[in-house]
Amino acid sequence: MALHFLPVINNLKKEIRILTISIFFPAALSAQGTLQDYQRAEALNGEMQHSIYHAPENITWIKGQNKFYYSIYTGSGLRYVLVDPIAKTSQDYPEPAKEDIPGSNYDYGYEDRKTGKSIISPDKAWTAYIKNYNVYICPVGKPNEESQLSFDGSEGYYYSPFIVWSPDSKKLATNHVRANQPHMVYLIESSPADQLQPKLHSRNYLKPGDALSQKQPSLFVVATKKQVAVDVSLIPDQYEISSLEWRKDSRAFTFEYNKRGHQEYQVMEVDGLTGELNTLIKETSKTFINYSGRNYRYDVQDGREIIWASERDGWNHLYLYDGKGKLKNQMTKGNWVMRKVIHVDEKKRQLIFEASGYRADQDPYFIQYYCINFDGSGLKALTTENGNHKAVFSPGYEYFTDTYSRIDNPAVTVLRNAVDGKVMMKLDSADISPLLKTGWKMPEVFTAKGRDGKTDIWGMIIRPRNFDPAKKYPVIEYIYAGPQDSFVPKNFVTDSRGSLHELAELGFIVVQIDGMGTANRSKAFHDVCWKNLKDAGFPDRIKWIKSAAQKYSYMDTTRVGIFGNSAGGQNSAGALLFHPEFYKVAVSSSGCHDNRMDKIWWNEQWMGYPIGPQYAASSNVTNAHQLQGKLLLILGELDENVDPSSTIQLINALVKANKNFDFLEIPGMGHSLGGDYGEHKRRDFFVKHLLGVDPPEWNWKQQITVPKP
């Protein structure tokens, strides 16, 4: 009798299984994450760039001429255009010859060097050099007539070979350097191309808390062959002092002093005769001074005045000082951000600069161009259109090309007069009709209130080409919450965003958000990151996604994934440790999982110094036992940016906590998202754990037939 019930029981089991899948993974019934979805995503790879015509690139002003050329892609291929602003004409231009791009000669590790080339004085009469860790000079061509100027140099306390002569050739300056110990990081290249056995690589890689070299600016006088003492009691506990720069009249040299902890920053001047050290400008902060992203100084008329950028009033603005360090006036002011000084005209006492947030009716991250007088009067907008602007100025700053766009509006390029910003010529408007014919969906700009209920949080929403509002879509956030910048794209299609559209093709809504703690808004907005990188703007991000889901019911906030690289790798893994009630699946690549393991400058800038309990509180390693959800870690074994041991230490902590996770290490790969292989694994991971379906077999690319969207 029981045998008669087997078909019924089996059918019942099948129905229960289908019901279970439909409850927990409704996408499995709506055919998302299928082979066709993967094929569409693959077809989109590169299509975005190749389907946009008449978008000028490589705008280049020709030296010695008020003319410029640019390149555009058309239906017929690549074309170059020459523009004459005076004649207001444009014509075809032959492809320019490729020129070598000059590189930087700055050596970021210079203070670890104890010898160097001799430095000839401006009048060509003297040469200066380092010998036995000390400073020597001799008449040019007469090495036997050398004079020793310093006598206290040693291997551990040497004089830097980066010697700077005063313009009048009567004095010279360099740093007396007390060297620190290197912090060596070792990498094993398991599968080198040129041999069977592994290779060991090493590099000096300072980490938070490590000792730093200390530098004593030193002054020497040629006539007396003597060293003039400089009192360095005003510059203790240095994080860094900048290069020494002489005034043009040789009266003094200047440098900038960043005290360790990044809460005190000064512009210093050393008198060229007495060696007296004076503070010209002193900047302080209770949190951090954003020296790595906001530092700007311009010395007017050889230091008779100084233009200085500061966030002291809560926004990044410009200030004018006299040459003695007395504040004359604030140049720019308001609840907006001075982003970058483009040009200073000392004769007209004006400057041109980039700013964002000035127009309340536009995205606060959009770059616009302005000019203003030194006394803060005459603020004039050179660009106004609702978009993110990028200018390329003529050598004399009479004209500039202006390309502006939004993520939902293609680029327009015009030529403007730099005096008043008036449009002189319309150059081109991007044609995206070929891209739209593929079924591609434009991203949507979306704003919602942040954790405080008042501050606007900006982001974007990306949908697949076969988007159906009747379906339910899991949400995947691409995150990078590094405090050094903001990261949601503001221009029309770029290569870096292509993979997000491809990921959406698999059956997801993909979002990107700039939460509190990132840059380019107010100082208070930025300060959220201070000693608290684990925050990563998550309270704002979660509210933003929930607000979007309230408007768009097809966004399923019960299935939210997240991925990121580097600091974004730290953020994405942290989402499952600190916010597992919201984020369910994460892919983390090249992550800095404990800020004590990462590079010194980036981490002490935001997490503070000395090292304190805040580092452990933000550590994914320390908090690994809190893991919930599905986690995939991706690591390149030769990561030169973030110490790979940071990921291995997280793995160690997860194993000890008996946590289930996945791990992919890619031999020979450096700091990256994992390359094509890692991208494929990441997509499969989201498809399996957010859509609840098994990804297609990996041989599908060999038989690809691209379906229409």
BAMAR-732580 format. One line per field, with one value per residue (C-alpha): x, y, z; residue in three letters. Coordinates in Angstrom, 3 decimals. Each point is the difference from the previous one (the first is absolute). Example, Ala and Ser with C-alpha at 12.3 -4.5 7.8 and 13.67 -1.06 7.14 Angstrom:
xx = [12.300 1.370]
yy = [-4.500 3.440]
zz = [7.800 -0.660]
r = [ALA SER]
END
This chain:
xx = [0.000 2.828 1.418 -3.163 0.724 3.586 -0.929 -2.226 2.697 2.657 -2.245 -0.735 3.725 0.559 -2.753 1.361 3.493 -1.361 -1.977 3.087 2.072 -2.726 -0.172 3.709 1.253 -2.876 2.506 0.492 -3.502 0.448 3.011 2.707 3.635 -0.474 2.428 -1.642 0.531 3.699 0.205 -1.637 2.412 2.953 -1.306 -0.234 3.703 1.579 -3.186 -0.608 3.140 -0.217 -3.596 0.546 0.857 1.056 1.284 3.275 2.997 3.711 -0.562 3.453 0.985 2.870 3.060 0.599 -3.439 -3.475 -1.236 -0.862 -0.957 -2.003 -0.998 -3.490 -1.454 -2.553 -1.823 2.969 2.650 2.462 0.230 2.109 -1.310 2.004 -1.694 1.035 -1.756 0.861 -1.369 -2.675 0.650 0.517 1.421 1.340 3.457 2.572 0.676 2.656 3.324 0.289 2.299 1.695 -1.914 2.358 0.076 0.532 3.543 -1.154 1.317 -2.450 2.615 2.719 0.735 1.280 2.722 3.318 1.906 -0.903 1.217 1.789 -2.130 1.366 -0.752 -2.119 3.055 1.888 2.852 -0.533 -1.006 -1.515 -0.124 -0.179 3.122 0.234 -3.540 1.009 -0.387 2.959 0.528 2.792 0.556 -1.255 2.785 2.237 -0.798 3.281 -1.227 -2.975 -1.323 -1.875 -3.049 -1.487 1.751 -2.710 -1.309 -0.022 -1.610 -3.027 -0.093 1.027 -0.352 -2.365 1.515 -3.002 1.829 -1.632 2.046 -1.268 -0.575 2.903 2.342 1.106 -1.810 -1.213 -2.423 -0.782 -1.411 1.939 -1.846 -0.278 -0.927 -2.736 0.052 -1.640 -3.036 0.459 -2.961 0.630 -1.975 0.347 -0.497 -1.080 0.016 2.543 0.053 3.770 0.682 -1.591 0.843 -1.807 1.537 0.191 -0.701 0.453 -0.594 0.069 -3.587 -0.557 -3.118 -1.896 2.051 3.368 2.838 0.536 3.137 0.410 1.470 1.839 0.120 3.591 1.470 3.543 1.772 2.550 2.072 0.704 -0.101 -2.142 -3.249 -2.652 -1.958 -3.750 -2.119 -2.244 -1.886 -3.013 -0.231 0.018 -1.483 -0.110 -2.177 1.600 1.593 -0.196 2.898 1.988 -0.700 1.955 -1.621 1.014 1.873 1.869 -1.221 -1.385 -1.135 -3.339 -1.422 -3.229 -0.087 -2.593 0.053 -0.661 -3.677 -0.979 -1.596 2.604 1.401 2.240 1.662 3.501 2.662 3.729 1.860 2.843 2.462 -0.833 -1.608 -2.963 -3.018 -3.403 -3.558 -1.875 -3.228 -1.175 -2.923 -1.533 -2.893 -1.660 -0.403 2.334 1.435 -0.581 3.550 -0.057 -3.048 -0.565 3.474 0.495 2.416 1.039 2.642 -0.843 2.885 2.677 -1.880 -1.152 -3.439 -1.139 -3.190 -0.906 -2.775 -1.663 -3.106 0.036 -3.536 -1.443 0.482 3.114 0.756 2.805 1.615 2.430 2.891 2.689 3.637 0.388 -2.846 -2.788 -3.422 -1.191 -3.329 -1.948 -0.177 -2.779 -2.827 -3.260 -1.491 1.810 3.417 2.939 1.350 3.093 1.834 0.591 1.858 1.230 0.369 2.207 -0.309 -3.800 -0.083 -2.509 -0.101 -1.986 -1.134 -2.224 -2.792 -2.952 -3.197 -0.319 -3.253 -2.681 -2.059 2.732 1.770 2.420 2.838 -0.200 3.122 -0.577 2.605 0.245 2.291 0.404 2.128 2.640 -2.090 -2.961 -2.045 -1.237 -0.867 -1.001 -1.245 1.770 -2.227 -3.592 -1.664 -1.432 2.758 3.512 2.472 3.563 1.990 3.231 1.492 2.112 3.637 -0.782 -3.324 -1.955 -2.225 -1.018 -1.819 -2.825 -1.383 -3.000 -2.282 -1.925 -0.334 -3.452 0.929 2.686 2.934 -0.137 3.283 0.291 2.708 -0.279 1.582 1.901 -0.825 -3.757 -0.683 -2.073 -0.248 2.017 -0.559 -1.923 2.446 -1.920 -2.836 0.342 -2.195 -1.132 -2.636 2.071 0.231 -3.713 -0.771 1.591 -2.712 2.445 -1.672 1.324 0.925 -2.315 1.198 -1.673 0.143 -1.267 0.482 2.884 0.151 -0.693 -3.232 1.259 3.099 -0.499 1.820 0.667 0.345 -1.010 -2.183 0.850 -2.557 0.408 -0.905 -2.877 -1.299 -3.566 -1.608 -2.319 2.952 1.868 3.689 2.695 2.084 3.802 1.964 3.429 1.850 3.154 -0.211 3.589 -0.032 2.432 -2.661 -3.570 -0.620 -3.444 0.592 -1.234 0.857 -1.698 1.128 3.533 1.914 0.171 -3.767 -0.402 0.275 -2.880 -2.310 1.240 -0.733 -3.513 -0.618 0.027 -3.221 0.987 -0.527 3.486 0.528 2.897 -0.189 2.160 -0.782 1.259 3.707 0.981 1.371 -1.171 -2.775 0.208 2.708 -2.678 -1.130 3.612 0.807 -2.380 2.892 2.301 1.345 -2.967 0.575 -2.324 -2.857 0.629 -3.199 -2.087 -2.819 -0.420 0.372 -2.605 -2.486 0.658 -0.662 -3.145 -1.228 0.603 -1.885 -2.943 -0.219 0.778 -1.671 1.919 3.161 0.131 1.716 -0.153 2.690 2.764 3.559 3.086 3.491 3.081 3.741 2.815 -1.697 -3.175 1.155 0.190 -3.433 -1.724 1.273 -0.847 -3.597 -0.488 1.720 -1.636 -3.295 -0.995 -3.651 0.029 2.865 -0.128 2.720 3.383 2.989 3.135 3.175 3.427 -1.438 1.726 -1.655 1.958 1.226 3.107 1.097 -0.299 2.117 0.825 -1.117 -3.526 -0.865 1.528 -1.682 -3.480 0.485 2.346 3.255 1.124 -1.470 -2.932 -3.004 -1.795 2.154 -1.196 -3.598 0.073 1.922 -1.700 2.539 -0.847 -3.717 0.131 -2.015 -3.028 -0.195 -3.440 -1.000 2.000 3.522 2.469 3.524 2.182 3.737 2.888 3.095 2.205 -2.153 2.371 -2.532 -1.545 2.031 -1.505 0.506 -2.928 -2.360 1.816 -0.355 -3.731 -0.143 1.861 -2.517 -2.961 1.402 0.543 -3.567 -1.217 -1.608 -0.931 1.361 1.577 3.484 1.702 3.695 1.291 3.703 2.090 -2.748 0.484 -2.504 -3.223 -3.589 1.266 0.223 -2.323 0.141 -0.907 -2.788 -1.496 0.208 -1.577 -2.944 -0.521 0.109 -2.767 -2.096 0.203 -0.585 -2.330 -1.967 0.149 0.893 3.069 2.086 0.565 2.926 3.177 0.339 -2.933 2.318 1.285 -3.466 -1.210 -2.950 -1.022 -3.755 -1.805 -1.068]
yy = [0.000 2.415 -0.285 1.621 3.110 0.464 2.139 2.133 0.375 0.813 2.594 1.457 0.240 1.686 2.523 0.682 0.515 2.396 1.837 0.278 1.374 2.481 1.257 0.436 0.538 1.382 0.873 -3.692 -0.089 3.137 -1.229 2.284 -1.066 -2.137 -0.814 2.644 2.598 -0.887 0.261 3.422 1.181 -1.226 1.716 3.267 -0.179 2.904 0.794 3.108 1.731 -1.157 1.198 3.658 2.386 3.651 0.223 1.990 -1.498 0.843 3.755 1.521 3.645 0.455 1.723 3.478 0.158 0.817 -3.177 -3.458 -3.391 -2.913 -3.509 -1.413 -3.336 0.045 -2.681 0.024 -0.361 2.267 3.618 2.985 3.562 3.265 3.105 3.643 2.024 3.377 -0.888 -2.203 -2.766 -3.742 -2.439 -3.517 -0.462 -2.713 -2.416 1.658 -1.687 -1.723 1.831 -1.242 0.973 1.610 -1.883 1.185 0.182 0.043 -2.868 -0.787 -2.028 2.617 0.388 -3.603 0.959 1.110 0.933 1.860 2.034 3.281 3.131 2.991 3.499 2.370 2.139 -3.145 0.802 -2.663 -3.594 -1.562 -3.672 -2.568 -1.812 -2.292 1.066 3.711 3.082 1.129 2.732 0.755 2.389 -1.464 -2.000 0.157 -3.063 0.352 3.277 -1.483 1.344 -2.042 1.922 -2.532 -2.349 -1.897 -2.216 -3.765 -3.062 0.275 3.813 1.143 3.096 -0.405 0.172 2.090 3.300 3.272 3.079 3.503 1.903 2.358 -3.032 1.292 -2.591 -3.546 -2.105 -3.661 -2.262 -1.751 -3.310 -2.365 -3.169 -2.390 -3.763 -1.468 -2.225 -2.801 -1.826 -3.323 -1.512 -3.468 -0.318 -3.624 -0.435 2.265 -0.141 -0.398 -2.795 -2.931 0.940 2.832 3.446 2.118 3.727 2.690 3.716 2.703 0.634 2.175 -0.704 1.959 0.494 -0.584 2.396 2.727 1.829 3.440 2.871 3.081 2.771 1.188 3.228 0.586 3.201 -0.218 3.067 -1.148 -3.726 -0.269 -1.641 2.302 -1.651 -0.438 -0.550 -2.989 0.059 1.338 -3.096 -3.041 -3.432 0.475 -2.031 1.829 3.257 1.022 0.879 3.126 2.904 3.243 3.368 1.494 2.833 -2.521 1.636 -3.264 -3.512 -1.580 -3.436 -1.498 -1.969 -2.714 -1.115 -3.687 -0.617 2.454 2.448 2.739 1.309 3.065 2.070 0.804 2.456 -0.041 3.310 -0.304 1.956 -0.843 -3.424 1.187 -2.272 1.699 -1.258 1.755 -2.006 -2.488 -2.302 -2.165 -2.441 -2.034 -2.861 0.041 2.420 -1.409 0.739 -2.758 1.331 3.639 1.527 3.085 2.909 2.667 2.613 3.334 2.286 -2.186 -0.462 3.579 -1.600 -3.603 -1.630 -2.889 -2.634 -0.958 -1.752 2.064 1.388 -3.434 0.166 0.014 3.596 2.380 2.574 2.836 0.666 2.635 -1.082 0.090 -2.425 2.442 -0.850 2.724 -1.450 -3.126 -0.255 -2.562 -0.634 -1.911 -3.453 -1.407 -1.451 1.638 -3.094 1.132 3.186 0.034 3.263 2.998 3.315 2.154 3.104 -0.011 -1.363 -2.630 -3.755 -2.702 -2.999 -3.069 -0.247 -2.238 0.550 3.725 -0.472 -1.343 -1.262 -2.384 -3.130 1.266 -2.026 1.626 1.979 3.537 2.671 3.446 2.996 2.362 2.927 -0.339 2.132 -2.377 2.285 -0.559 -3.698 -0.978 -3.326 -1.061 -3.085 -0.501 -2.863 -2.805 -2.559 -0.939 2.241 -0.652 2.912 0.052 3.501 1.585 0.705 3.683 -0.696 2.065 -2.923 -3.412 -3.029 -1.143 -3.531 -0.578 -2.959 -2.009 -3.730 0.401 2.609 -0.387 2.386 3.392 1.736 3.733 2.648 2.876 3.362 -0.229 3.592 -0.388 -3.630 0.851 -2.755 0.810 -3.248 -3.203 -2.799 -3.271 -1.831 -3.691 -2.298 -3.019 -1.302 -3.121 -0.775 0.510 -2.377 -2.803 0.448 1.562 1.763 3.298 0.094 1.955 2.675 -0.571 2.012 -0.766 1.428 -1.336 -1.191 3.473 0.339 3.247 -0.590 -1.077 -3.200 -0.429 -3.176 -1.784 -2.943 -2.333 -2.362 -2.871 0.420 -2.481 1.735 -0.960 2.031 -2.933 -2.105 0.098 0.829 -0.532 3.114 0.065 2.978 0.798 1.691 1.995 2.150 1.246 3.492 1.447 0.777 -0.556 -2.831 -0.086 0.884 3.400 -0.126 -1.967 -3.546 -0.906 -3.278 -0.386 -0.263 -2.565 -3.015 1.297 -0.031 -3.470 -1.197 1.448 -2.069 -3.170 1.078 2.579 3.624 1.456 3.149 2.233 2.560 2.657 -0.163 2.171 -0.309 0.548 3.279 2.983 1.114 1.884 -0.673 -1.397 -2.428 -1.110 -0.238 -2.941 -2.241 1.265 -2.916 -2.012 -1.462 -2.886 2.530 0.257 2.032 -3.143 1.723 2.328 -2.753 -2.220 2.876 0.908 -3.527 -0.280 3.344 -1.139 -3.235 1.976 1.773 -3.084 -3.083 -2.289 0.612 -2.905 1.189 -3.485 -0.993 2.601 -0.723 2.181 -0.034 2.176 0.091 1.289 2.295 -1.225 -3.525 1.000 1.629 -2.923 -2.595 2.370 0.165 -3.649 0.591 3.240 0.042 -3.623 0.851 1.792 -1.324 -3.742 -0.693 1.678 -0.322 1.676 0.355 1.325 1.159 2.004 -1.962 1.545 3.570 -0.794 -2.273 2.580 2.913 2.660 3.175 -1.092 -1.588 2.459 2.776 -1.333 -2.280 2.268 -0.261 -1.349 -3.433 -0.524 -2.263 1.547 -2.112 -3.287 1.262 0.527 -3.212 -2.741 -2.397 0.850 -0.200 -3.061 -2.053 2.177 -1.229 -0.849 -0.600 -1.161 1.366 -0.431 1.352 0.659 0.667 0.504 -1.603 2.906 2.878 2.973 2.432 -1.838 -2.610 -3.375 -1.183 2.225 -2.367 -3.090 1.264 0.419 -3.564 -1.171 1.742 -1.405 -3.534 0.354 1.230 -3.016 2.232 -1.206 2.103 -0.283 1.088 0.514 0.819 0.831 -0.782 2.812 2.612 3.327 2.418 -0.555 -1.188 -3.360 0.492 -1.835 -3.162 1.836 1.862 -3.299 -1.465 3.127 -0.136 -3.689 0.599 2.599 -2.068 -3.036 1.712 2.874 -1.570 -3.543 -1.608 -1.896 2.105 -1.340 -2.318 1.900 -1.356 2.114 2.693 -2.472 -0.277 3.550 1.170 3.451 0.358 3.277 1.830]
zz = [0.000 0.907 -3.512 -1.382 2.026 -1.239 -3.064 2.207 2.641 -2.602 -1.633 3.423 0.761 -3.330 0.684 3.476 -1.484 -2.605 2.656 2.188 -2.875 -0.905 3.584 0.567 -3.567 -2.130 -2.727 -0.637 -1.442 -2.071 -1.965 1.324 0.064 -3.101 -2.760 -2.172 2.740 0.115 -3.774 0.022 2.701 -2.041 -3.133 1.925 0.837 -1.854 -1.891 2.050 -1.217 -3.596 -0.343 0.870 -2.830 -0.137 3.569 -0.157 1.755 0.327 -0.331 -0.525 -0.410 -2.445 1.427 -1.358 -1.646 1.209 -1.645 1.263 -1.316 1.320 -1.013 -0.462 -1.004 -2.807 -1.912 -2.375 2.689 1.784 -1.132 1.115 -0.099 0.070 1.435 -0.405 2.757 -1.547 -3.434 1.597 -2.504 0.207 -2.507 -0.319 1.472 -0.712 2.812 2.194 0.580 3.355 2.389 3.099 3.092 2.492 3.272 3.498 1.295 3.605 2.055 2.796 1.830 -0.241 3.720 0.101 -2.485 1.464 -3.147 -3.141 -2.915 0.508 -0.297 -1.929 1.340 -2.149 -0.818 -1.100 2.406 2.654 0.305 3.116 0.860 2.783 1.087 2.998 0.980 0.163 -2.197 -2.106 -2.583 -2.436 -2.892 -3.250 -1.633 3.098 2.099 1.913 1.502 1.773 3.286 2.565 1.284 2.431 2.384 1.878 -2.771 0.524 -1.501 2.272 0.041 -3.447 -2.135 -2.924 -3.500 -1.073 0.444 -1.098 -0.854 0.636 -3.268 0.821 0.440 3.421 2.124 -0.149 2.020 0.523 2.684 2.741 0.146 2.932 -1.833 1.065 -0.287 -3.099 0.357 -2.491 -1.502 -1.747 -2.869 -1.497 -3.739 -0.212 -3.774 -1.701 -3.776 -0.275 2.494 1.768 3.564 1.811 0.407 3.117 -0.413 2.628 0.339 2.630 1.064 3.064 2.038 2.660 3.124 -1.671 0.772 -2.588 -1.051 1.566 -1.994 1.157 -2.610 -0.216 -1.363 -1.281 -1.087 -2.806 0.928 3.560 -0.750 3.115 1.026 1.509 2.779 -0.516 3.119 -0.728 3.300 -1.926 -2.206 2.316 -0.701 -3.743 -2.265 -2.897 -1.007 -3.632 -2.268 0.809 -2.394 -0.160 -0.490 -3.334 1.730 2.202 3.222 1.392 -0.797 0.857 0.661 1.307 3.235 0.641 3.614 0.479 0.581 -2.759 2.423 -0.339 -3.267 -0.419 -2.692 1.291 -1.109 0.809 -0.168 -2.500 2.183 3.606 -0.356 2.075 -0.464 -0.139 -0.411 -2.801 0.064 2.607 -0.681 2.748 0.192 2.743 -2.499 -3.010 -2.516 -3.457 -1.129 -2.626 -1.829 0.904 0.393 -2.157 0.297 -2.472 0.837 -1.646 -1.007 1.531 3.248 0.603 0.212 0.347 -1.287 2.280 0.022 3.271 1.318 3.211 -0.509 -0.795 -3.775 -2.165 -0.948 -0.926 2.286 -0.736 2.405 -0.071 -0.169 3.787 0.587 0.846 -1.427 -2.404 -1.116 -0.848 -3.784 -0.490 2.444 0.314 0.426 -3.013 -0.792 -1.743 -1.766 -1.936 -0.990 -3.753 -0.593 1.992 -1.826 2.230 -2.199 -0.065 3.565 -1.071 -0.051 -1.771 1.992 0.010 2.555 0.793 1.938 -0.730 -1.897 2.333 -2.950 -1.217 1.155 2.710 -1.523 -3.452 -0.930 -1.257 -0.818 1.570 0.246 2.962 1.100 2.706 2.379 -0.335 -2.258 -3.529 0.181 -3.531 -1.347 -3.192 -0.411 1.130 -1.892 2.136 -0.362 1.059 -1.823 -1.140 -1.415 -1.998 -0.085 -2.696 0.994 0.580 1.721 -2.541 -1.032 1.221 -1.298 2.242 -0.062 2.228 0.538 2.581 0.388 -1.553 -2.600 -2.713 -0.299 -1.659 -0.872 -0.633 -0.262 2.488 0.609 3.292 0.964 0.304 -0.895 -3.082 -2.604 -3.114 -1.918 0.460 -0.782 0.293 1.737 0.764 -2.078 2.042 -2.400 -0.830 3.716 0.586 -2.884 2.031 2.637 2.454 2.904 1.277 3.673 2.255 2.415 3.351 3.221 3.496 3.452 2.060 3.587 1.347 -1.968 -1.571 -2.140 -3.611 -0.939 -3.712 -2.002 -3.177 -0.997 -2.901 -1.548 -2.503 -3.646 0.313 3.114 0.937 2.823 0.701 1.161 3.301 -0.166 2.622 0.634 -0.243 1.279 -1.379 2.851 0.478 3.129 0.091 1.556 -2.522 -2.613 -1.162 -2.432 -1.584 -3.690 -1.127 -3.700 -2.734 -0.708 1.021 -0.229 3.779 0.152 -2.758 2.266 2.135 -3.014 -0.873 3.534 -0.191 -3.164 2.121 1.693 2.595 0.871 0.548 2.057 0.991 2.818 1.654 3.715 2.800 0.679 -3.633 -1.364 -2.060 2.310 3.316 2.592 2.334 -2.740 -0.439 3.724 0.433 -1.042 2.766 2.023 -1.249 -3.451 0.772 -0.250 -3.756 -0.351 0.527 1.930 -3.003 -2.571 1.627 0.271 -3.638 -1.258 2.116 -1.325 -3.569 0.717 1.370 -3.336 -2.086 1.437 -2.348 2.080 2.457 3.191 1.501 -2.507 0.040 -1.084 0.064 -1.512 -0.078 -0.402 2.229 2.543 -1.671 0.802 3.649 -0.271 -1.741 2.471 2.835 -1.234 1.046 3.347 1.083 -1.969 -0.684 0.602 -3.373 -2.135 -0.720 -2.591 -0.454 -2.302 1.321 -2.060 1.000 3.295 2.695 2.811 2.857 -0.345 2.047 -2.878 -2.769 -1.255 2.570 -1.769 -0.897 3.319 2.458 -2.008 0.831 3.020 1.928 1.898 2.376 -0.579 2.334 0.588 -2.980 -2.314 1.509 0.089 -3.791 -0.749 -2.000 1.487 3.601 -0.784 -2.272 2.516 -0.836 -3.595 -1.313 -3.607 -2.996 -0.498 -2.862 0.495 -3.075 0.249 -2.396 1.472 -1.163 1.258 0.105 1.448 2.959 1.876 -1.029 3.568 0.935 -1.830 1.287 3.571 -0.562 -1.289 3.091 2.255 -1.948 0.227 3.742 0.365 -2.051 -2.630 -3.465 -2.880 -3.450 -1.046 -3.356 -0.290 -3.468 -0.596 -1.417 0.330 1.732 1.507 -1.897 -0.007 -1.188 -3.758 -2.394 2.073 3.188 -1.802 -1.136 3.511 1.476 -2.401 0.672 3.738 -0.161 -2.391 2.257 3.319 -0.948 -2.851 1.350 -3.319 -1.116 -2.416 -3.525 -0.658 -0.803 -3.523 -1.178 -1.397 -2.561 -1.518 0.481 -2.062 1.083 0.553 -0.545 3.143]
r = [MET ALA LEU HIS PHE LEU PRO VAL ILE ASN ASN LEU LYS LYS GLU ILE ARG ILE LEU THR ILE SER ILE PHE PHE PRO ALA ALA LEU SER ALA GLN GLY THR LEU GLN ASP TYR GLN ARG ALA GLU ALA LEU ASN GLY GLU MET GLN HIS SER ILE TYR HIS ALA PRO GLU ASN ILE THR TRP ILE LYS GLY GLN ASN LYS PHE TYR TYR SER ILE TYR THR GLY SER GLY LEU ARG TYR VAL LEU VAL ASP PRO ILE ALA LYS THR SER GLN ASP TYR PRO GLU PRO ALA LYS GLU ASP ILE PRO GLY SER ASN TYR ASP TYR GLY TYR GLU ASP ARG LYS THR GLY LYS SER ILE ILE SER PRO ASP LYS ALA TRP THR ALA TYR ILE LYS ASN TYR ASN VAL TYR ILE CYS PRO VAL GLY LYS PRO ASN GLU GLU SER GLN LEU SER PHE ASP GLY SER GLU GLY TYR TYR TYR SER PRO PHE ILE VAL TRP SER PRO ASP SER LYS LYS LEU ALA THR ASN HIS VAL ARG ALA ASN GLN PRO HIS MET VAL TYR LEU ILE GLU SER SER PRO ALA ASP GLN LEU GLN PRO LYS LEU HIS SER ARG ASN TYR LEU LYS PRO GLY ASP ALA LEU SER GLN LYS GLN PRO SER LEU PHE VAL VAL ALA THR LYS LYS GLN VAL ALA VAL ASP VAL SER LEU ILE PRO ASP GLN TYR GLU ILE SER SER LEU GLU TRP ARG LYS ASP SER ARG ALA PHE THR PHE GLU TYR ASN LYS ARG GLY HIS GLN GLU TYR GLN VAL MET GLU VAL ASP GLY LEU THR GLY GLU LEU ASN THR LEU ILE LYS GLU THR SER LYS THR PHE ILE ASN TYR SER GLY ARG ASN TYR ARG TYR ASP VAL GLN ASP GLY ARG GLU ILE ILE TRP ALA SER GLU ARG ASP GLY TRP ASN HIS LEU TYR LEU TYR ASP GLY LYS GLY LYS LEU LYS ASN GLN MET THR LYS GLY ASN TRP VAL MET ARG LYS VAL ILE HIS VAL ASP GLU LYS LYS ARG GLN LEU ILE PHE GLU ALA SER GLY TYR ARG ALA ASP GLN ASP PRO TYR PHE ILE GLN TYR TYR CYS ILE ASN PHE ASP GLY SER GLY LEU LYS ALA LEU THR THR GLU ASN GLY ASN HIS LYS ALA VAL PHE SER PRO GLY TYR GLU TYR PHE THR ASP THR TYR SER ARG ILE ASP ASN PRO ALA VAL THR VAL LEU ARG ASN ALA VAL ASP GLY LYS VAL MET MET LYS LEU ASP SER ALA ASP ILE SER PRO LEU LEU LYS THR GLY TRP LYS MET PRO GLU VAL PHE THR ALA LYS GLY ARG ASP GLY LYS THR ASP ILE TRP GLY MET ILE ILE ARG PRO ARG ASN PHE ASP PRO ALA LYS LYS TYR PRO VAL ILE GLU TYR ILE TYR ALA GLY PRO GLN ASP SER PHE VAL PRO LYS ASN PHE VAL THR ASP SER ARG GLY SER LEU HIS GLU LEU ALA GLU LEU GLY PHE ILE VAL VAL GLN ILE ASP GLY MET GLY THR ALA ASN ARG SER LYS ALA PHE HIS ASP VAL CYS TRP LYS ASN LEU LYS ASP ALA GLY PHE PRO ASP ARG ILE LYS TRP ILE LYS SER ALA ALA GLN LYS TYR SER TYR MET ASP THR THR ARG VAL GLY ILE PHE GLY ASN SER ALA GLY GLY GLN ASN SER ALA GLY ALA LEU LEU PHE HIS PRO GLU PHE TYR LYS VAL ALA VAL SER SER SER GLY CYS HIS ASP ASN ARG MET ASP LYS ILE TRP TRP ASN GLU GLN TRP MET GLY TYR PRO ILE GLY PRO GLN TYR ALA ALA SER SER ASN VAL THR ASN ALA HIS GLN LEU GLN GLY LYS LEU LEU LEU ILE LEU GLY GLU LEU ASP GLU ASN VAL ASP PRO SER SER THR ILE GLN LEU ILE ASN ALA LEU VAL LYS ALA ASN LYS ASN PHE ASP PHE LEU GLU ILE PRO GLY MET GLY HIS SER LEU GLY GLY ASP TYR GLY GLU HIS LYS ARG ARG ASP PHE PHE VAL LYS HIS LEU LEU GLY VAL ASP PRO PRO GLU TRP ASN TRP LYS GLN GLN ILE THR VAL PRO LYS PRO]
END
